[in-house]
Amino acid sequence: MNQLLTVCPVCGEQLAVTRLHCRSCDTVVEGQFETGRLGRLSPEQIDFVETFIRCEGKLNRMERELGMSYPTLRARLSEIVSQMGFQLGPGPAPSDEERHHILDQLAAGEITSEEAMRQLEGA
């Protein structure tokens, strides 16, 4: 059986699943269905994710299995994280003015040290 296409081969946009069929009882359901975050990935990216899971998320095991360097694996993983719509790493660092405001709030006891650290780290 063919794998589900999730990206249009003509324009590259996401495809919508509009019909589902049960092979057992022949029920058909029609509508607009999302493929989910994994549906955004290319077949190569799906293979990478399967290998990642099989290696229990250990990139050093993936290095041996795929014969790729750690930086290459990190780059591919970051690409997949982004493709799935997740934010990479912490948010942008606060400006000097925002940083001073956060420290002033901490000094005045308006926020906890943990909250100040979270804000300063851009999370």
Contacts in CASP RR format, 6 or more apart in sequence:
PFRMAT RR
TARGET T0000
AUTHOR 0000-0000-0000
METHOD contacts of the structure
MODEL  1
MNQLLTVCPVCGEQLAVTRLHCRSCDTVVEGQFETGRLGRLSPEQIDFVE
TFIRCEGKLNRMERELGMSYPTLRARLSEIVSQMGFQLGPGPAPSDEERH
HILDQLAAGEITSEEAMRQLEGA
3 43 0 8 1.000
4 17 0 8 1.000
4 35 0 8 1.000
4 39 0 8 1.000
5 15 0 8 1.000
6 14 0 8 1.000
6 15 0 8 1.000
6 35 0 8 1.000
6 39 0 8 1.000
6 40 0 8 1.000
6 41 0 8 1.000
7 13 0 8 1.000
7 14 0 8 1.000
7 15 0 8 1.000
7 42 0 8 1.000
8 14 0 8 1.000
8 15 0 8 1.000
14 35 0 8 1.000
14 40 0 8 1.000
15 35 0 8 1.000
16 32 0 8 1.000
16 33 0 8 1.000
16 34 0 8 1.000
17 32 0 8 1.000
17 33 0 8 1.000
17 34 0 8 1.000
17 35 0 8 1.000
18 30 0 8 1.000
18 31 0 8 1.000
18 32 0 8 1.000
18 33 0 8 1.000
19 28 0 8 1.000
19 29 0 8 1.000
19 30 0 8 1.000
19 31 0 8 1.000
20 28 0 8 1.000
20 29 0 8 1.000
20 30 0 8 1.000
20 33 0 8 1.000
21 27 0 8 1.000
21 28 0 8 1.000
21 29 0 8 1.000
22 28 0 8 1.000
37 84 0 8 1.000
37 85 0 8 1.000
38 46 0 8 1.000
38 49 0 8 1.000
38 84 0 8 1.000
40 83 0 8 1.000
40 84 0 8 1.000
40 85 0 8 1.000
41 49 0 8 1.000
41 80 0 8 1.000
41 83 0 8 1.000
41 84 0 8 1.000
45 76 0 8 1.000
45 79 0 8 1.000
45 80 0 8 1.000
45 83 0 8 1.000
48 76 0 8 1.000
48 77 0 8 1.000
48 80 0 8 1.000
49 80 0 8 1.000
51 62 0 8 1.000
51 65 0 8 1.000
51 66 0 8 1.000
52 62 0 8 1.000
52 77 0 8 1.000
55 61 0 8 1.000
55 62 0 8 1.000
55 65 0 8 1.000
59 70 0 8 1.000
59 73 0 8 1.000
59 74 0 8 1.000
59 77 0 8 1.000
60 70 0 8 1.000
62 68 0 8 1.000
62 73 0 8 1.000
63 69 0 8 1.000
63 70 0 8 1.000
63 73 0 8 1.000
66 73 0 8 1.000
68 76 0 8 1.000
78 88 0 8 1.000
81 88 0 8 1.000
82 88 0 8 1.000
90 121 0 8 1.000
90 122 0 8 1.000
90 123 0 8 1.000
91 122 0 8 1.000
91 123 0 8 1.000
92 122 0 8 1.000
93 120 0 8 1.000
93 121 0 8 1.000
93 122 0 8 1.000
94 102 0 8 1.000
94 119 0 8 1.000
94 120 0 8 1.000
94 122 0 8 1.000
98 119 0 8 1.000
99 120 0 8 1.000
102 111 0 8 1.000
102 116 0 8 1.000
102 119 0 8 1.000
102 120 0 8 1.000
103 116 0 8 1.000
105 111 0 8 1.000
105 116 0 8 1.000
106 112 0 8 1.000
106 113 0 8 1.000
106 116 0 8 1.000
111 119 0 8 1.000
END
